[in-house]
Amino acid sequence: MTQHTLDNIDRAILEALQADSSLSNLELAELVCLSPSPCSRRVRILREQGFFRGRVTLLNPDKVGLPVSVFIQVTMHRQQKDSLSRFEETVAGWPEVMECYLMTGDFDYLIRVAVPDLHAYQEFLDRRLTQLEGIDSIRSSFSLKQIQYRTALPLDHLIQ
């Protein structure tokens, strides 16, 4: 399949769907000034080419009882491929882990977990994270207030 060249309409489609993935094709077509059939075709092409990772509904963490975000810096004892892979596979399976990144710099991984309270975080540490082999150190930072949270990626660089 040849790579689709993005234009301003594609960018408008991507921006609109990032803001509200529940838009009907008719609503989306109207927003981006297309008729429904070409709009549907463009969305299908974008989907086939991997521009969409999925469709989700974002929940309010406070409303579902998960008001505490903890950022955890993990330093591994050794950066061996099999050890890193085991760590990544294990951490990726834990529902509390919202994000996990392999980092450069002073520590190896940055993890964000969502938990109901400090007790739940202590349980997460005791029963999950500290049980993993190969960890040298764990440093936790608690978020006091969320200033900015986005799920929509900036797309200004796509079309000039």
N, C-alpha and C positions, 0 to 999 in steps of 0.2 A: 504494500500500500504506500503510495507516495504521500509525503508530508504535506498537509494542508497549510497554505500560507495564510496567516491571520490578517484580517483587515479590521477596520473600525467597527463594522457590524459584529464580527466575531468577538471583539473585545467588549462591545456593549452586551452581547449575550452572556459572556463569562461574568461580567460585573453584575448583571441583573440576577443571574442564577446564584452567585455568591451571596448576594443580599437576601434572596428569597428563593430557595430551591422548590418551593411548592407552587410557583407560578405555572399556570396552564400554558400550553403552547400558544393559545389565542392571546392571553395576556402578555406573554413574552414577545410575540410577534408585534403586538401593538406598541410595546415599550421600545423596541428597536427599529420600528418603522419598516417592517417587512410584512408580506402576506404570510399566513400560517404555513403553507406548504414549503416555501424556501426556508423559513425559520426552522421548521422541524428537520429538514434535510441538513442544515448547518449544525444543529444540536447533535444529530446522529453522527455526523462526521467528527465533531469535536469529541464525542464520547468514544468513538472507535479509535481515535488517535491518542486516547489516554489523558485528555485534559481534565477529566472528572475522576476523583477518587471515590466518590460515593455521595449519597444523599442522607443527611442527618437532620435531626431536630436538636438544637442546642438547649440544654436544660439550665435553669438557674440553680447554681450549686447551693445557695442558701435554702431554697424551697425544697430541695431533696435531702437536706441535712448534711451537706458536705462543705461547710464554710471555711475550712482550714486548708490552705495550700502551703505545702512545705517543699522547699527547694533543697535538694540533697547533692552534695559534691562527694563523689566516690573516687577514691584513688585505689587502683589495683596494685597488688604486690609485684606482678610482672605483666607486661603487655604482650603475652603470647596469644597467637591467633585462636587456638582452641579454648583457652581460658576466657578470652573476651567473648567468643561466640557463645559459650555456655552461660556467661553472665547475661548477655543480651537476650538470649532465648528465654531464660528464666524470668527476667524482669519484665519482658514484653507480655508475659502471661498473667501478671498480677493486675487485678482490676483497679487498684488504687493508683497505679502508675498512669498518669495522664500524658506525660512526655518523657523521653529519655534520649539524650544526645551523647555521642562520643565526642570528646572535646580535645582541643590542644591546650597546652598551658600547664597550670599547677595541679590539675586533677584530671582524671580520665573520663568520668561520666557526670553529667548534670541530669538529675531526675526531678520531675515535679510530681508530687502525689497529692491527691485530694482525700481528706479524711474528716470525720465528724468533729473530732476534738483531740486534745493532747494525749489522752489515754489511748485512743485508737492509733495514733502515730507511734506511741511507745510499743504497742502490740505489733505494729507493722515492722518496727526495727527488730524487736526481740524474736518474732516468729518467722520473719522472712529475710530481711536484708542482712542482718548479722549472722545468719545461718549459712550464707554463701561462702564458698571457699575462694581464696585468692584476694580478698579485700584487705587493703592495708589501712585505710582510714575512711571515716564517714563524717562529714560536716553538714549540719542541718541549719537552714535559715527559714524562719517563718514569715510569711507574708502578712504584714499588718493591714494593708489596704491595696486593693487592685486599682491601679490608675488607668491602665489601658489594657484591653483584651480584644483581639481581633481574630476572626477566622478568615476574613476575606484578604486575599493576597493583593498587593498593589500591582496594577497592570499598565501603568503609564509608560513603561519602557518598551512595551510590545509594538506600539504604533506611534510614529512621530508625526 
